[in-house]
Amino acid sequence: MHLKYESQLREPLVYGEKTYGQVTEDILKPIERKPSKLWYVGFFISSALLLFGVYSVYRDVTYGIGQWNLNKTVGWGWDITNFVWWVGIGHAGTLISAILLLFRQGWRTGVNRAAEAMTIFAVLCAGQFPVFHMGRVWMAFYTLPLPNTRGPLWPNFNSPLLWDVFAISTYLTVSLLFWYSGLIPDLATVRDRAKTKFTKLMYGIGSFGWSGSTKHWQRHESLCLVLAGLSTPLVLSVHTIVSFDFATSVIPGWHTTIFPPYFVAGAVFSGFAMVQSLMLVVRKVFGMEDYITIGHIEAMNKVIVLTGSIVGVAYLTELFMGWYSQNKYEGYTFWYSRANLFSPYGWSYWGMMACNVLSPQIFWFRSMRRNIFVTFFMSVIVNIGMWFERFVIIVTSLYRDYLPSSWSIYYSPSPWEIGFFVGTFGLFFTCFFMFSKYAPVIAVAEIKYILKTSGESFKNKITKIETEPLDKFVDEQKHAH
Amino acid sequence: MAIKKFVVGCFTDEKELFPAVKTIRKSGFKIHDVYTPYPVHGLDTALGLRETSLHTAGFIYALIGLCTAFGGIGWILTIDWPQNYGGKPHFALPAWIPIMFECTVLFSAVGMVLTFCYICQIGPLVKKHRFHLRATDDYFVMVIECTQQTNTHDLEGLLKSLGACETKTETVESGWWLGRYDLPAPSVASAVIALILITSLSACSNGDAGREQNRVYMPDMAYSRAVETYDDKEHITNKGIFYNAEPAKGSIARGSDIPFLIAKDTPGSTLNYLAAQKIINPITSLSSDDQEEAHRLYLVYCGICHGQKYDGNGPLYKDGSGPFPAKPATLVGDPKYDAMPEGQMFYSVTYGKNLMGSYASQLTTKQRWMVIKYIKMQQEAVSKPQTNTNSK
């Protein structure tokens, strides 16, 4: 799968003169040691947020979603905004693990494990919102086409909301399978190095009795490749289907064919920003600068500026069509409700424009792409901007609908609505802290796999060979095994 | 179980591993397996292993998923539950594509992972024999199966000369935990699959037993938290819900008349009586049928006092010989009553005036206005020809 020779123009993917043993040692360090104080602080903060979220949701379930400040026109507010936002974040993980695998991008190995974990946790968070939006959450199983004696009563398979149920649950399942099958060999590594009986037992269960047999590796590779091939259209389909929730309706500002590509680009955009935020912290806290290098950060910043610009083009296209279509309702939504800074929600539109379109342009400069502080700052800005995007799409299209008598003056979330969102942050980070403590945050086997072709020591060796006469090099390559 | 003997050689680099594999195979030894910390490319061909067909299994599962989704949705929406969604066709294939695609992916992924676990004979709680613990760390561990004739000492020497950093001889009881490919499916996995099948089947075939539950584990909508339509207001108040069960102030039921909002005067006051002057009769004209009805109502309820001829001389008064002590009002011909606004007349009929009682319970709002209109028409009929003669 890999070239035996890689250009010197490419930066090494792993810094330092590493041996296989050293790689294991470095990456498993956080698992085998006691967590730092910082880890405990972070873990307790996120657990506290999670508990607050649980309480908010408890109120929602007990008293109904009247606890949220949704009103007669804004029937989808923070909940669906957050749902779309979290699903979008998940997309980067699958993009890195699947699409970049198919494109043979070696740099994905440094970040794919954590990014996939992020995907799973983000989709878990996203799933909460539509489920609790149902109000009677104990009826959630009605969305599943289970054989039943209720009539029979089946869900409407022609509805985009049911497509969503299938898309999100499939996405979660496949991501989980992909992630876990990659994790099995690494958990086996932890198991074989474990000192205590308990760790041995737990990782023994988790690693499925993996032994590293050649045949197993062959099948494992085949499995990962096909899962990557399946995940690639899947990841594109998921946000496409999420965008259908809006695009198949007749609400001005939603009823557009540009939505699927625009949503997918936005999803990748926000997802990469979240990967940046997490990876910058992980490499610092766990001392993994040799594996998650500046080169990795730069590559991801390139994706951010690309997808950010695609999203920008989509915004401008929408504005153009709002005028060009000469449709009164579209024009009103785009030019009076959104692009007009002095309309009630003008601030959110221009906040979105500033965060998503203007500020990422800074990454056209190499020095900015390779600057850790700029990258971290921008990753936060981009995620705020993407949240605004979903908010703009949902609320500014709804709050002034076809019937002016029902226009709501303002929609602002209730504490429990915010609490639910904060709670999903708690869930996300609690899961991520647990993951970073109990599983290798970098795919150990995959790093070892690229070590010989893309490691710094190998690059040095190749440089030496390149200074030798060509005939000798060709001769050597011919006779290598 | 047979006891097998193995010679184990550990290498630290794939560069030494490949020539070693070649040499060992050429020397006629049977390599049981090579355990590596990461997928070493070309090793499978060097060991003479055939290409895996796991991806074919994945394709088959994908087809199953596609067919399941298409068949399931098709059957549900055209045969079992043909609903009319906005007049669209029941067989709406384009709208099924998203779910058909998702099911294709789901079936393929889940099926492949399960197949992978099954053919590799791995799974939670499965423990396999490991020849060297560093095989998952940094060693490439070659394991050679010995026969009766094998001289293990010589073989270890050969491995050492090929670059092995560590060699040893191990005897292991043969079984599936060695991870041999030609072994039949392990009984453990079969047992697990059988168990899953039996449980899922028995869960389905519960018959009527499930209907006679003592315990409701998922009550669907049996106990609604919502306010029931005709629930007692007190129950709702006790639940802590503010709900007065009354329509909003000023609302008028569909099809009903505009209510007369002026209340009855307190004794001694005429404030509301005077205020009633401003109320306009919602009935502006009477059809001949209505006139007939109004006349009938007048005779039944009013005429007994006010007289058939509207002269206040009904059977109950009869020029003072009737049981009624005071003379009822002369409705037609008396300027006081000719000029009286209809709203005020309505007040009197509704609440009563002087000795006359309330007729609100005998006549509906509409009937009262009808009767009043009828009286006004009679008044006009008498007064109008007069004005006409005056002008002439």
Interface residues (C-beta under 8 A of the other chain):
Chain A: M1 H2 T19 Y20 G21 V23 T24 G64 R136 W138 M139 P145 G151 P152 L153 W154 N156 F157 N158 P160 L162 W163 F166 A167 T170 T173 V174 L177 F178 S181 I184 P185 A188 T189 R191 D192 R193 G204 I205 G206 F208 G209 W210 S211 G212 S213 T214 K215 H216 W217 Q218 R219 H220 E221 S222 L223 L225 V226 L227 L230 S231 P233 L234 S237 I241 F244 V444 A445 E446 K448 Y449 K452 H481
Chain B: T12 E14 K15 F18 P19 D33 V34 Y35 T36 P37 Y38 P39 V40 H41 L43 D44 L47 L49 E51 T52 L54 H55 G58 A62 G72 I73 I76 L77 D80 W81 Q83 Y85 K88 A92 A95 W96 P98 I99 F101 E102 C103 V105 L106 S108 A109 V110 M112 V113 F116 C117 I119 C120 Q121 I122 G123 P124 L125 V126 K127 K128 H129 R130 L133 R134 A135 T136 D137 D138 V141 W177 G179 Y181 M218 D220 M221 R225
